Amino acid sequence: MLHAGAVALGVTLLRPLAVRAQAAAPSITTTDLGGGLFLFQGAGCNVVALRGPDGALMIDGGLAENAEALLRAVFAATGNARIHTLIDTHWHRDHVGANELVGRAGGTIVAHEKTVQYLSNRVYSSGKPLEPLPEIARPTKAVRAEGSLEYAGQKVEYGYLPAAHTDGDLFVRFRAANLLVAGGVVSAERWPPLDYKNGAWFGGRVRALERLAGLVAADTRVVPAHGRLLTGRDVAHQRDIYDELFTTMIGYMNMGLGAEDVVARNPLKKYEAELGDASEFLDSAFRSMQIAYVPD
């Protein structure tokens, strides 16, 4: 388990990382969040980086094909020439694409221990096999629950959200900056997928939103895996949506309904103007409950 300060003080300084120009680089935008923090969008997922004295701290890494362009953007914004520490919020491939470049340059890669397992073995996602990442790209620091590290004068807190989006989700909190990186469990623009075939279930999503809502103020900036920034107020609103839906789903289970019945009834219809078509999410949420939950 990672102890406070281990990443900042207990790793070898990284060698400068040379990145090659790409013929068709993705369009990556940079937003200055203040206090040495930056948001990068367009690499495959939202990425946050913190300027540091010995290299940048980065949270998530987008798709592998965009990794070089992403690192160029991070270096340009932070003034750093290396990634000292990379935190993977979970194992989906649109979040771990920079792992190999960071690992080859000697960086420390931090992730939940279940994310380490998923990245070290052949797994199936959306019906497709995913081969393990090369050993150099796998996380080198596995965490289990709560913890923190000191980086660039800031306390960086992290915590585990069991079975919320995958079975290895972490959030990362910059308390002094009033910023929370929530990973794949929230979104301002869609119903975040529920990877119930790989350990997630709807009850885990409900607990995760309750946990996150307890960490934020109304004006806290919240970085989702995809899309625009949210606020703490948005997180509390989504918590209420999921709490309401969970109660409704228990009622459906007691009625003996199936997933196709739940989709047809569409208890999320009134929220679709905010987050889009809910049919796929409802299907996976109900199927996950059939697997994980025995109603009274």
Sequence and secondary structure as in RCSB ss.txt:
>XXXX:A:sequence
MLHAGAVALGVTLLRPLAVRAQAAAPSITTTDLGGGLFLFQGAGCNVVALRGPDGALMIDGGLAENAEALLRAVF
AATGNARIHTLIDTHWHRDHVGANELVGRAGGTIVAHEKTVQYLSNRVYSSGKPLEPLPEIARPTKAVRAEGSLE
YAGQKVEYGYLPAAHTDGDLFVRFRAANLLVAGGVVSAERWPPLDYKNGAWFGGRVRALERLAGLVAADTRVVPA
HGRLLTGRDVAHQRDIYDELFTTMIGYMNMGLGAEDVVARNPLKKYEAELGDASEFLDSAFRSMQIAYVPD
>XXXX:A:secstr
   TTHHHHSS           TT    EEEEEETTEEEEESSSS EEEE  TTSEEEE    GGGHHHHHHHHH
HHH  SSEEEEE S   TTT TTHHHHHHTT EEEEEHHHHHHHHS EEETTEEE    GGGS SEEE S EEEE
ETTEEEEEEEETTSSSSSEEEEEEGGGTEEEEETT  SSS     GGGT  HHHHHHHHHHHHTT  TT EEEES
SSS EEHHHHHHHHHHHHHHHHHHHHHHHTT  HHHHHHH TTGGGHHHH   HHHHHHHHHHHHHH    
